[in-house]
Amino acid sequence: MNGKLKITELFDLNASAAGEYLKNYTYPWEALADIAGIIRKIGAALPEDEYEKRGDDIWIHKSAHVFDSAYIAGPCIIGPRTEVRQCAFIRGKALVGADCVVGNSTELKNVILFDHVQVPHYNYVGDSILGTFSHMGAGSITSNVKSDKKLIVIKGPDGSIETGIKKIGAFLGDHVEIGCGSVLNPGTIVGRGSNVYPLSSVRGYVPENSIYKKASEIVTKRDA
């Protein structure tokens, strides 16, 4: 049931320091509960000659570029060559990989960003996992709480799964492109290699190698 929603179907686990941690789970939302704990565990083992420890449970690679106006709360890891731009707001529980971009006025909370992820302009990413080389266009956000505050149900290709969790954002597979101004509703999952049109409101599951134009029009890429 719902094999396409599994962690191993969405992500290259070699492209994140959290790869071994994620192997303990079947579905990505199961891993949200202890992101803080795994950051502290990984951080404590990071080489001191490569990472600078700033404050409580904050590790920043010495090759990363963090602008002075950015705010970072722990626990947090910022990977090699990653750029955290002006006025970025990292609220804690954020594991940001190598060669990432956390852009101006972007907010992160309880997230894993694999290597080469870009959230470069006015994005909110909360209670989410973004696969390697995924990109969120300007102003696109994850919505992580339902308007009725009920527990989130994942709508998969083979039926629904009750999570028992109140806050879940989105899970983007590797090489996913989210168009500008889009909203990813709570529990959205976008399969590897898919694109979402700008100004979309997305919920449920978008199959891999697809183009999401609107809820009634999701097409397979011709070159997939």
C-alpha positions as CSV (number, residue, x, y, z in Angstrom):
1,M,0.0,0.0,0.0
2,N,1.2,3.5,-0.9
3,G,4.7,2.3,-1.8
4,K,5.3,5.5,-3.8
5,L,5.1,7.5,-0.6
6,K,8.0,5.7,1.0
7,I,11.2,7.6,1.9
8,T,13.3,5.3,-0.4
9,E,11.0,6.2,-3.3
10,L,11.4,10.0,-2.8
11,F,15.0,10.6,-1.7
12,D,18.6,9.7,-2.5
13,L,19.6,9.1,1.1
14,N,23.3,9.5,0.2
15,A,22.6,13.2,-0.3
16,S,21.9,14.2,3.3
17,A,23.7,13.9,6.6
18,A,20.3,12.6,7.9
19,G,20.4,9.6,5.5
20,E,21.1,7.0,8.1
21,Y,18.4,8.5,10.4
22,L,15.8,8.4,7.7
23,K,16.5,4.7,7.1
24,N,14.8,4.0,10.4
25,Y,11.4,5.1,8.9
26,T,9.1,4.0,6.2
27,Y,7.3,7.2,5.4
28,P,8.7,10.8,5.6
29,W,6.2,12.2,8.1
30,E,7.3,9.6,10.6
31,A,10.8,11.2,10.7
32,L,9.5,14.7,11.7
33,A,9.2,13.9,15.4
34,D,12.9,13.8,16.2
35,I,14.7,16.1,13.8
36,A,16.0,18.0,16.8
37,G,17.5,14.9,18.3
38,I,19.2,13.8,15.2
39,I,20.7,17.3,14.6
40,R,22.2,17.2,18.1
41,K,23.6,13.7,17.5
42,I,25.1,14.5,14.1
43,G,26.3,17.9,15.3
44,A,28.2,16.5,18.3
45,A,30.2,14.3,16.0
46,L,31.1,17.0,13.4
47,P,34.8,17.8,13.0
48,E,35.8,20.9,14.9
49,D,38.3,21.9,12.2
50,E,35.4,22.1,9.6
51,Y,32.5,23.4,11.6
52,E,32.1,26.4,13.9
53,K,29.9,26.0,16.9
54,R,27.8,29.1,17.4
55,G,25.6,29.2,20.5
56,D,23.7,26.2,21.7
57,D,23.5,23.3,19.3
58,I,24.3,25.4,16.2
59,W,26.9,24.1,13.8
60,I,27.9,26.0,10.7
61,H,30.4,24.8,8.2
62,K,33.3,27.2,7.8
63,S,32.8,27.4,4.1
64,A,29.1,28.4,4.5
65,H,28.2,32.1,4.0
66,V,25.8,33.4,6.5
67,F,24.8,37.0,6.2
68,D,24.9,39.1,9.4
69,S,21.2,39.9,9.3
70,A,20.2,36.2,9.2
71,Y,18.7,34.7,12.5
72,I,19.6,31.1,13.4
73,A,18.2,29.3,16.4
74,G,19.3,25.8,17.5
75,P,19.4,23.0,17.0
76,C,20.7,23.6,13.5
77,I,23.3,22.4,11.1
78,I,24.4,24.5,8.1
79,G,26.4,22.4,5.6
80,P,29.4,23.2,3.4
81,R,29.2,26.0,0.8
82,T,25.6,26.8,1.8
83,E,24.4,30.4,1.6
84,V,22.0,31.8,4.2
85,R,21.0,35.2,2.9
86,Q,19.8,38.5,4.3
87,C,17.0,38.3,6.9
88,A,16.6,34.5,6.7
89,F,14.8,33.3,9.8
90,I,15.8,29.8,10.9
91,R,13.6,29.0,13.9
92,G,15.5,25.9,14.9
93,K,15.3,22.1,14.2
94,A,16.8,22.7,10.7
95,L,19.3,20.4,9.1
96,V,20.5,22.2,6.0
97,G,22.8,20.3,3.6
98,A,25.7,21.2,1.4
99,D,25.4,23.7,-1.5
100,C,22.0,24.9,-0.4
101,V,20.4,28.4,-0.6
102,V,18.3,29.7,2.2
103,G,17.1,33.0,0.8
104,N,16.1,36.5,1.8
105,S,13.2,36.5,4.3
106,T,12.9,32.7,4.0
107,E,11.7,30.9,7.2
108,L,12.6,27.4,8.2
109,K,11.3,25.3,11.1
110,N,11.6,21.5,11.8
111,V,13.0,20.6,8.4
112,I,15.6,18.5,6.6
113,L,17.0,20.1,3.4
114,F,19.0,17.6,1.4
115,D,22.1,18.8,-0.4
116,H,21.6,21.3,-3.3
117,V,18.2,22.5,-2.2
118,Q,17.2,26.0,-3.0
119,V,14.5,28.0,-1.1
120,P,15.9,31.4,-2.2
121,H,13.1,34.0,-2.0
122,Y,10.3,34.6,0.6
123,N,9.6,30.9,1.3
124,Y,8.1,29.3,4.4
125,V,9.2,25.7,4.9
126,G,7.9,24.0,8.1
127,D,7.7,20.4,9.2
128,S,8.9,19.3,5.8
129,I,11.6,17.4,4.0
130,L,13.0,18.6,0.7
131,G,15.0,16.2,-1.5
132,T,18.3,16.9,-3.3
133,F,18.2,19.5,-6.1
134,S,14.6,20.5,-5.2
135,H,13.7,24.2,-5.7
136,M,10.9,26.3,-4.4
137,G,10.1,29.4,-6.5
138,A,9.7,32.8,-5.1
139,G,6.9,33.1,-2.6
140,S,6.0,29.4,-2.6
141,I,5.3,28.0,0.9
142,T,4.4,24.9,2.8
143,S,1.2,25.1,4.8
144,N,1.6,22.8,7.8
145,V,-1.6,23.1,9.8
146,K,-5.2,22.5,8.5
147,S,-7.6,25.3,8.9
148,D,-9.8,23.2,11.1
149,K,-6.8,22.1,13.2
150,K,-7.6,18.4,12.7
151,L,-5.0,15.7,12.5
152,I,-3.5,15.4,9.0
153,V,-4.5,12.5,6.7
154,I,-2.1,11.8,3.8
155,K,-4.0,11.2,0.5
156,G,-1.9,8.6,-1.3
157,P,-2.3,6.9,-4.7
158,D,-3.5,3.7,-2.9
159,G,-5.7,5.3,-0.3
160,S,-5.5,7.6,2.7
161,I,-3.2,7.2,5.7
162,E,-4.0,8.7,9.1
163,T,-0.9,10.2,10.6
164,G,-2.0,11.2,14.0
165,I,0.0,14.4,13.6
166,K,-1.3,17.9,13.7
167,K,1.6,19.7,11.9
168,I,2.9,18.3,8.6
169,G,4.1,20.5,5.7
170,A,5.3,18.9,2.4
171,F,7.7,16.3,1.2
172,L,9.4,17.1,-2.1
173,G,11.3,14.3,-3.9
174,D,14.6,14.8,-5.5
175,H,14.7,17.3,-8.4
176,V,11.3,18.7,-7.8
177,E,10.5,22.2,-9.0
178,I,7.8,24.3,-7.3
179,G,6.5,27.3,-9.3
180,C,6.4,30.8,-7.8
181,G,3.5,31.7,-5.5
182,S,2.4,28.1,-5.0
183,V,0.9,26.7,-1.7
184,L,1.7,23.2,-0.7
185,N,-1.2,22.2,1.6
186,P,-0.6,20.0,4.7
187,G,0.6,16.5,3.9
188,T,1.4,17.2,0.2
189,I,3.9,14.8,-1.4
190,V,5.5,15.5,-4.8
191,G,7.3,12.6,-6.4
192,R,10.8,12.8,-7.9
193,G,11.4,14.9,-10.9
194,S,8.0,16.6,-11.0
195,N,7.1,20.2,-11.7
196,V,4.3,22.3,-10.2
197,Y,3.0,25.3,-12.1
198,P,3.2,28.7,-10.5
199,L,0.3,29.9,-8.4
200,S,-0.9,26.3,-7.7
201,S,-2.7,25.1,-4.6
202,V,-1.5,21.5,-4.2
203,R,-2.8,18.8,-1.9
204,G,-2.4,15.1,-1.8
205,Y,0.1,13.2,-4.0
206,V,1.7,14.3,-7.3
207,P,3.3,11.3,-9.1
208,E,7.0,11.3,-10.0
209,N,8.0,12.8,-13.4
210,S,4.8,14.7,-13.7
211,I,3.7,18.3,-14.4
212,Y,1.0,19.6,-12.0
213,K,-1.1,22.2,-13.9
214,K,-4.1,22.0,-11.6
215,A,-5.8,19.3,-9.5
216,S,-7.7,18.0,-12.5
217,E,-4.7,18.2,-14.9
218,I,-1.6,16.3,-13.9
219,V,0.3,15.0,-16.9
220,T,3.3,12.8,-17.3
221,K,6.4,14.4,-18.7
222,R,7.0,13.4,-22.3
223,D,10.7,12.7,-21.7
224,A,10.1,10.7,-18.5
